[in-house]
């Protein structure tokens, strides 16, 4: 009962934050046609693909691919570009309004709305799972752990979890909290974990990319200017 109360409170807090951002932040800031967004999403996809290829785990059609927190599109479009089929795609999203966009965009995909601490799929159901900027949006360590436990349960042995998240706290945004690599290892005990830093700090990326794509790419290669990381976690 205590867990259920905690999960409900955290879910309501996150939904309230989504609503606040929708009301206060210009939607064009995160539009996919913005050069800064193209830079950031392209880099995370490239890094994840390279990491998967290096360990010979690049997805192929027919494998089941789950995204927890798919939002309006998430990584689902990336999965299709990697060769997966719409019917290979599964997802769980907390916010119904955000989920409706992806559900319309990917007819045939198995996209659910609900709580990531209670995934409706059987043990060892998925070949891949991706979770992107979800853990940093969850301030409760207990809820973070419950989500990680569910991911570990539904991914099959030798399957992979692709993780992308914030490595640096933003002092102006108290509604998110960074995720560390040591926290990831503790939440996924026994998993083989590889990490790579990623993502030019978003304010810099948005400012520079629209003026000079070349300069933005140079800056994105400077380690201390990167604010996120990509992880590939393989289940034993």
Number of C-alpha atoms within 10 A of each C-alpha: 6 7 11 11 10 14 20 14 13 17 19 14 16 19 15 12 15 13 12 11 12 11 10 8 10 10 10 9 12 14 12 12 10 14 20 26 18 16 22 20 15 13 17 19 17 11 18 22 18 14 20 17 12 10 10 9 18 16 20 16 15 14 16 19 27 28 24 25 26 27 22 19 17 19 20 25 15 16 22 17 10 15 14 20 18 19 16 20 25 21 26 22 22 20 21 15 12 17 24 18 13 21 18 11 14 18 11 14 18 15 21 19 17 18 18 23 17 13 18 13 13 10 14 15 17 24 21 25 25 24 22 20 18 19 25 21 21 21 17 15 11 13 21 21 18 17 22 19 17 17 27 24 18 21 25 19 16 16 20 28 26 22 20 26 25 25 19 16 14 13 9 7 8 10 14 20 20 19 22 15 17 9 12 19 15 12 18 20 13 12 21 14 18 14 17 14 22 25 25 26 17 17 9 14 24 21 13 18 21 13 12 11 15 11 12 21 17 10 20 22 14 13 12 11 17 19 20 22 22 24 24 24 25 23 19 12
